[in-house]
Amino acid sequence: MPLTPNFTVTQSLGTPNLLEFNDTSTGSDGAVVNRWIYIQQANGTYIVEGSNTTTDYTEVPYAIDPVTLDVLTKDVAVQITVEWLNSADAVLYTKANVFRFTNFNENFDYALTQNLTSNPLLINDNDFFANKSEFRTCIDSGNQAFDLVGDLFSAQQCYDRANNLRINSQYFFNINS
């Protein structure tokens, strides 16, 4: 039975920078020895692991599965393409899919909730509630754009606004009260 290429990608809450790739292909092809994983952002640029700046992909030997890549620094909506290659690096199979990874902002939103419940008066401080509402709305709007129509650009715009609120949280959330 020939190879039917497929893969899954997951992100865990505790380590949002890591993506775990699982090759869920069925069948087999003895010629496959390598995979190239492309992670393309909505703006057309590629995310690669480490300091690799010479290629648009991360190379993973076929024998390694699952593989964990340390590639994220923020929430993103991306298209991931995996190519299965032979020993001459000729592409034998290709599979692409779109994904959203939002655990940086989801983790932060939950931390804000914990801060609010441990100090209910925060809701009165420094526009905390308005900023938290905007933050949650940005995450949810990005998810909606992605889930409803696979709109990576709009999703990323929403995630970028939420990323900005998280990264600059000292200006938007008085969590030291």
C-alpha positions as CSV (number, residue, x, y, z in Angstrom):
1,M,0.0,0.0,0.0
2,P,1.6,3.4,-1.0
3,L,2.0,6.1,1.6
4,T,-0.9,8.4,2.2
5,P,0.7,11.4,3.8
6,N,-0.8,13.0,6.9
7,F,0.4,14.8,10.1
8,T,-0.9,16.4,13.2
9,V,0.6,19.3,15.2
10,T,-0.2,20.1,18.8
11,Q,0.8,22.9,21.2
12,S,0.7,22.4,25.0
13,L,-0.4,25.0,27.5
14,G,2.8,24.7,29.6
15,T,5.2,25.1,26.7
16,P,3.5,27.3,24.1
17,N,6.8,27.8,22.2
18,L,7.0,24.1,21.3
19,L,5.1,22.4,18.5
20,E,4.8,18.6,18.5
21,F,4.6,17.1,15.0
22,N,3.2,13.5,14.6
23,D,3.4,11.7,11.3
24,T,0.0,10.0,11.0
25,S,0.6,8.8,7.4
26,T,-0.8,5.4,6.5
27,G,0.7,2.9,4.2
28,S,4.4,2.8,3.5
29,D,7.1,3.8,1.0
30,G,10.6,2.5,1.6
31,A,12.1,5.3,-0.4
32,V,11.1,8.0,2.1
33,V,14.0,8.9,4.3
34,N,13.4,12.6,5.2
35,R,10.8,15.2,5.8
36,W,10.9,19.0,5.4
37,I,8.5,21.0,7.6
38,Y,7.5,24.5,6.3
39,I,5.7,26.8,8.7
40,Q,4.5,29.8,6.7
41,Q,3.0,32.8,8.5
42,A,0.1,34.9,7.1
43,N,2.6,37.5,5.9
44,G,4.4,34.9,3.7
45,T,7.5,34.5,5.9
46,Y,8.6,31.2,7.3
47,I,9.3,30.1,10.9
48,V,12.2,27.7,11.3
49,E,13.8,26.2,14.4
50,G,16.9,27.7,15.9
51,S,19.3,29.9,14.0
52,N,18.5,28.3,10.6
53,T,18.3,31.2,8.2
54,T,19.4,29.4,5.0
55,T,16.2,27.5,4.3
56,D,12.5,28.0,4.7
57,Y,12.0,24.6,6.3
58,T,13.1,22.5,9.2
59,E,14.6,19.1,8.2
60,V,13.5,16.0,10.2
61,P,14.7,12.5,9.4
62,Y,11.7,10.2,8.7
63,A,12.8,7.8,11.4
64,I,12.2,10.5,14.1
65,D,8.5,10.6,15.1
66,P,7.1,12.5,16.9
67,V,9.4,15.5,16.7
68,T,9.2,18.6,18.8
69,L,10.2,22.0,17.3
70,D,11.0,25.0,19.5
71,V,9.7,27.6,17.0
72,L,7.1,29.9,18.4
73,T,7.5,33.3,20.2
74,K,3.9,34.5,20.0
75,D,0.4,33.4,18.9
76,V,0.2,32.6,15.2
77,A,-2.1,31.4,12.4
78,V,0.0,29.5,9.9
79,Q,0.0,27.1,7.0
80,I,2.2,24.1,7.6
81,T,3.4,22.0,4.7
82,V,5.3,18.7,5.2
83,E,7.2,17.2,2.3
84,W,8.3,13.5,2.4
85,L,11.6,13.0,0.5
86,N,13.9,10.3,-0.8
87,S,17.7,10.0,-0.3
88,A,18.3,12.5,-3.2
89,D,16.0,15.0,-1.5
90,A,13.4,14.6,-4.3
91,V,9.9,15.3,-3.0
92,L,7.7,12.2,-3.1
93,Y,4.7,13.4,-1.1
94,T,3.3,16.7,0.1
95,K,0.6,17.6,2.6
96,A,-0.4,21.1,3.8
97,N,-2.9,22.3,6.4
98,V,-3.6,25.4,8.4
99,F,-3.3,25.7,12.1
100,R,-3.8,28.3,14.9
101,F,-1.6,28.3,18.0
102,T,-2.9,30.6,20.8
103,N,-1.5,29.3,24.0
104,F,0.8,32.2,24.8
105,N,-2.3,34.5,25.0
106,E,-4.6,31.8,26.5
107,N,-2.0,31.3,29.3
108,F,-1.8,35.0,30.0
109,D,-5.6,35.4,29.9
110,Y,-5.9,32.8,32.6
111,A,-3.2,34.5,34.7
112,L,-5.3,37.7,34.4
113,T,-8.3,35.8,35.6
114,Q,-6.4,34.4,38.6
115,N,-5.2,37.9,39.4
116,L,-8.7,39.2,39.2
117,T,-10.2,36.5,41.4
118,S,-7.5,36.9,44.0
119,N,-7.9,40.7,44.0
120,P,-11.4,41.6,42.9
121,L,-10.8,45.3,43.2
122,L,-8.5,45.1,40.2
123,I,-11.6,45.5,38.0
124,N,-11.6,49.1,39.2
125,D,-7.9,49.8,38.5
126,N,-6.2,51.2,35.4
127,D,-8.8,50.1,32.9
128,F,-8.2,46.5,33.8
129,F,-11.6,45.2,32.8
130,A,-11.7,47.1,29.5
131,N,-8.2,45.9,28.6
132,K,-8.9,42.3,29.6
133,S,-12.2,42.4,27.5
134,E,-10.3,43.8,24.5
135,F,-7.6,41.1,25.0
136,R,-10.2,38.3,25.1
137,T,-12.0,39.7,22.2
138,C,-8.9,39.8,20.1
139,I,-8.2,36.1,20.8
140,D,-11.8,35.1,20.1
141,S,-12.0,37.2,17.0
142,G,-8.8,35.6,15.6
143,N,-10.1,32.2,16.4
144,Q,-13.4,33.0,14.7
145,A,-11.7,34.3,11.5
146,F,-9.6,31.1,11.4
147,D,-12.3,28.6,12.3
148,L,-15.1,30.0,10.2
149,V,-13.3,30.6,6.9
150,G,-9.6,29.8,7.4
151,D,-8.7,33.5,7.2
152,L,-5.0,33.5,8.3
153,F,-4.5,37.2,7.7
154,S,-7.4,38.4,9.8
155,A,-6.7,35.9,12.5
156,Q,-3.1,37.0,12.7
157,Q,-4.1,40.7,12.9
158,C,-6.2,39.8,15.9
159,Y,-3.5,37.7,17.5
160,D,-1.0,40.4,16.9
161,R,-3.2,42.9,18.8
162,A,-3.5,40.4,21.7
163,N,0.2,39.7,21.6
164,N,0.9,43.4,21.9
165,L,-1.4,43.7,24.9
166,R,0.3,40.7,26.6
167,I,3.9,41.8,25.8
168,N,3.2,45.4,27.0
169,S,1.0,44.2,29.9
170,Q,2.6,46.6,32.4
171,Y,0.8,49.4,30.6
172,F,-2.6,47.8,30.3
173,F,-3.0,45.7,33.5
174,N,-2.3,46.8,37.0
175,I,-1.5,43.3,38.2
176,N,0.9,44.4,40.9
177,S,-1.9,45.8,43.1
